[in-house]
C-alpha cells in the first residue's frame, strides 16, 4: 500500500513538472516548412528557478507578439502555420541561445527547459525535412544598435562580409561554416547573392520598406558598429552540420519594427510576403 502511495505521489510530481515545462517553453506544431524560435522574449521569473549568475540577461522586448503576428500573416498567405518554439522564461533564468552550461548554469529546471527548447526545435526540423525535404528556421531576436536595421545572421562575421562577392563565392570553407550551407547548394543564385543580393532575405525586406544588413544597400557593418551574425540556435539547428533545414538569425531593431503593434504588424506582413518569394527563388518551391 505504501509503495503504491509513493508511486502515485511520484507520478503526480512528474506530471506537475511536465506541465510547468510546457508553461515555460511553448511548443506549437505547424504545417509549413518554416520554424520560428523565440529564445529571449520571455518574462517569467519563477522562484523555483535560480537567477543566472553571468552572461547577458536582457529581454528582447516584443519579440513574442511580433512572432505571433508573423505566424498569423503566414497563415493568411499560405494556408498553414509555421512550427514555433517560444521560451516564456526570462533571460535572467534561461538563455536558450547559448550552450547548456551558460544557458542554465546548473539549475535543474532551467536545464530541463533548455532541453525542451532544443529537443522541440530539432523535432520540428525533422518533421519539416520528412514532410517537405527542406525548410527554413528563423530565430527571432531584438537589438538596440545605433544603426536601426534588421540584422540577418548567417554565421558570417561582420569583417568577412567586407570581402567582395567574388571572394565570398570562392570561399568554400566559409560557405560550409554557415547555417545556410544546404540552401546555398539548392539556390540557383551565387552565395553572395543569397546573402546580400536583390533576392536575399535582406533585399526582399528592403524592397518592402525595411532597411537590412547584409543587403544590397548595406553589404557589411560599419567600422566598430554592432552586428549579430548568429549564435547557438542557428548553429545547432541550421544546415552547417548537416540536414536540409537552413537557418537565419533575425535581429529586429526597436524603431519601426518592435516598438508598437502597428509596426510589428507591418514587419510581419513584409516578412511573410518576402518568404513567399524567397522560397520560390532559392528553394525552388511555393509555400502555398
C-alpha angles and dihedrals in degrees: 000000000000091000091052090050093052091047089052092050092046092051090049091052092050090048091051091049091050091051089048092053091049088056093049097044114034116204124192126182119221142188102219121086089248130100123195119199120188110186105162109039099085126113105187115122105179116192092229093062115075119234114253112255099208141014132057113320105174120125122240092228120221095004092122096054088043090054090048089056092047089053091050094048093049091052092049092053104034106025096241143070130244122239110261134198114185128181110216092183119103114251086241086071103033138006107195091184093072138066112282097257094056093033099057103011094212101306106139096217092047089049090052091047091050090051092049091050094051098035088053092046091052092046089053090051091049091049092051092048092049094048103034106016093232141024150161132256118203116198106204118214142152132229137185101206116150091245098069100209133130103260116211116201122206097163089268114130117232093246091057091053086066089072117103121259090254091053092048092049092050096048102094093171092054093048091050090052095056129096090237094058094125094043091055088060092051101043118092088214127081122265092253091051090049090054103039111357129115091273097040114112088258092050093048092049092048090053085058095051106271120115112227144187121244097027140119090280097044115028096174139004121273121256111292091358121138120256130164110214097181136281138199105332097054091041093051098043105025124087098266092105097031140291129091101263110099122198140211128191106225110203109191121202120228098235115078095352114052101013102086135009092249091059093041089056092046091053092045090054092048092049093047091050091046093051091056090058093039093057093047094048102039106021094036094229141094120247094216 
